[in-house]
């Protein structure tokens, strides 16, 4: 067996050592020297047990498990699958009698002669008595230490204030000295070694109210150094650190001095007898650390709250405990009175702040149910005719306005009404189209103006109330509309929220259900399964183009829809699908909002989406909104739904009941800004107050993230100085893609031109490829937003034509470029397979991994 002989030799040596220790203990325990035979008679019964314990521990811990199994097999055991503990037990039972060491024989062979035995007894006995004496002394020392600590602990409650008064007096002299002799420093850059602190005269007691104020000042020394990014960095020392050390040292001296001077005489005598010296303050400090540490912390916190003026006066008064106690109590009373006054002022300020917040925001966001308006709710699933019925009523009215969530839907209604002989105007942020004699209007919901009267108002996609950034536009339209009838269209989950806003007394509710059933396919969808009438849904422009390219290369005629696509282009793409020129449409979730297409089957190519913060699973409402576009009435008997994976989970989302929306979004209004300007005149303060305002129950404030980011570009510039608050916020609130750096720069350049009364810079237009055309379309759109806001409609008409030409170019690029799109390796540019799931090819990935391994090696 492995190393068995070596292990046995070590066990023998350890056993011999333990026997020698046993002999020493035996001899030390006897006053008179016992005979060697007495030892054998008394202890030999334990000899073999000592060997056995030593041997078994050694051999069990130092033999490999495989060797133990081999040994047991040789003894006839079956050991496969045997638990480790049981295996060790079996091994110990078998190995215990392997070549035993005969301890008694070894002891007898090495028996000392009588003189050696007696000499060893004398030495062991002397050692034993010395140890016993040392233990007794240690016990006495421990006892006197406990008595001293007990004395101190008993005195803490009575003496704590007296100790503090003495320390307070010492510290007062320290602070007077510092305020009369130390320079004041200004921090330039505390993290740059090459920069120094700049002196600004001397410290003055007039600059500080409490000691806490002084603690923030720099002493001029360096507190600590470190290295980061190959630079030496330092942190300057403030008075926090030296004053903390000073209080710590003073506390130790005051308390240890008190103990040495007031400890009972019998304890002092005991200490001197045991230690052979007088009790010192250093010894007290060493023993009393737990008590002293607690007092250090307490005293430093008390010192921090002291008024500097009180300490300046105190330093001139010689220390007398009674007099200083009286001065301290007077200071406490004065401090308490000042604190009460400060709290009263703070409370008054808080009440004033609350009043201002309520005055600015409070009344604006409390829903007010208006009399004389008939509200008609159209509630139901997607593709059930809700919008059609509401628009039919609006067309029959003398005047009406349709409020759309998307510019494309406003355009669709504008075209529809005019084609049916109902003159209708169009107004979005980027375009205005006048039609002679029109008393109807189609516009995006943000363009709603609450002072205009209509017979019928139609508000589409009311579930957008809950959108944190856009929801307030729906809230404003629903609660501020001036009309005989307000028709509100929404999904089932917005019903309760709408009834809470408009009241239940003057409401008609029309419920809608699908006449065309939805059927989920049991088989997982693959792109090769695409057929005529399919709408394939994914959640990014890149994915749409990539999927369309793969389908076109497989012989399919494809239309595309995604959020950043020009509405004019989107309309053409839709018409190609409607008229049958294309057989398949690939779209983002934009397809789920108001786009009525002859879709046979909705295919979810993805089950999750990036929502601007994280990638998450689609919500039940999102699945229903998109899936509801399948199965156009009069064309298909059922709408088909397909998923690429997790069919059971996605089907549950499609069929489950949605929880009711509980909150609607609020955002700043012109009334809010008018009231705000009674008190303040800068947007920094406005954003701060907006964050502090606790919106009413059931509301959620818009984040205003994009407005804040744009404001950061113009804060403190001529743009801010020359524009009114309302105008500036209006420009910050313009609906353009602020994540596009090129558009943000265009906005900034235009703002400079506006305040300097110069011509607006023309948008940068490029027809190089699809991506360039799309960004050019957005640039012209931003230019139009600015022109319409400035009231320059005539100039805007030219740019609308330009934008239409760009939209035509986008449509043409989709026809010609997408088929040639292919996924390429980000590193080497090699063409990747259609279903390849990574941004770099296998070869580049392998090279990258090898480089990493070499670097680690």
Buried (B, 14 or more C-beta within 10 A) or exposed (E): BEBBEEBBEBBBEBBBEBBEEBBBEBBBEBEEBBEBEEBBEEBEEEBBEBBBBBBBEBBBEBBEEEBBBBBBEEEEBEBEEBEEEEBBEBBBEBBEEEEEBEBBEBBEEEEEEEEEBEEBBEEBBEEBEEEEEEEEEEEBBEEBBEBBBEBBEEBEEEBBBBBBBBBBBBBBBBBBEBBEEBBBBEEEEBEEEEEEBEEEEEBEBEBBEBBBEBBEBBBBEEBEEEEEEEEEBBEBBBBBBBBBEBBBEBBBBBBBBBBBEEBEEEBBEBBEEBBEEEBEBEBBBEBBEEBBEEBBBBBBEBBBEBBBBBBBBBBEEEBEEEEBEEBBEEBEEEBEEEEEEEEEEEEEEEEEEBEBBEEBBBEBBEBEBBEEBBBBBBBBBBBBBBBEBBBEBBBEBEBBBBBBBBBBBBBBBBBBBBEEEBEBBBBBBBBBBEBEEBBBBBBBBBBBEEEEEBBBBBBBBBBBBBBBBBBBBBBBBBBBBBBBBBBBBBBBBBBEBBBBBBBEEBBEBBEBEBEBEBBBBEEEBEBEBBEEBBBBBBBBBEBBBBBBBBBBBEEBBBBBBBBEBBBBBBBBBBEBBBEEEBBBBBBBBBBBBBBBBBBBBBBBBBBEBEEEEEEEBBEBBBBBBBBBBBBBBEEBEEBBBBBBEBBEEBBEBBEEEBEEBEBBBBBBBEEBBEBBBEEBEBBBEBBEBBEEBEBBEBBBBBBBEBBBEBBEBBEEEEBBEBBEBEEBBBBBBBBBBBEBEBBBEBBBEBBBBBBEEEEBEEBBBEBEEBBBBBBBBBBBBBBBBBBBBEEBEEEBBEBBEBBBBBBBBBBBBBBEBBBEBEBBBEBEEBEBEBEEEEEBBEEBBEBEEEEEEEEEE
